[in-house]
Structure formats: structure tokens, C-alpha cells
Amino acid sequence: MPRPPKIDEPTKTYSLLLSVAMYDKLAKHAERLHAKSITQVSVGDLIREGIEIYLEALDDDDYEGGVGSSSGDGV
């Protein structure tokens, strides 16, 4: 029996390149959150949640941020 879908709407698959360090951090957080939850928490769940939060910020009329990890000091 296959797992039930986590997303109840049409989906699209996207290949994402992450550093090993970033993936490992996400995997540790997913494992910790899964241990606290009655449902599975995966790296993909964390990535989707992060994208959702970012999209909400982009849609916010007050958003003035940029992309990347620049310090914003103009250097």
C-alpha cells in the first residue's frame, strides 16, 4: 500500500542542488522533529515549509529584502 500524498493539489517535481552540510543540517532537524511528532517529518517537508514561508514574505507588500546571504551593508 503506497503512502498517502502529503500535498493535496497538483504537484511538480524539481531537482534541487544542496551542499552536503546544508542537507545534513536539514536531516538532523527532520529527525528531531519526527521524534517529537506522530507524523513523518522529512527533509523535503522542511524545504517545502521554508519555501512556503519565503513565498509568503515575497507576497507581503512590506517585503524589501533581497536574495542571498549578503549583509545588506552595501559592501
Steps between C-alpha positions, in 0.01 A plus 500: 500500500655834396531791739226760486600820318633785716385763251130499412532699179682460167876474545817552301833329559809721521858386542683709760874518554599546867835487672557189708528718811162663435333165431653347812369788714153458353516123557590549868213746548259268316603208721456709817160630392388153390583365847272767655215446252251224426553556127808463285714812452743485209763728353255565216235610751742752649599632158135538394415678827795737457393580144143563619626747763722673243215528249275654766772759569539574128123544468497741795471861386759610759772258381817685401756222540736359246623160401807329641705543812631854453525704815317794345776746592566594137853359495 
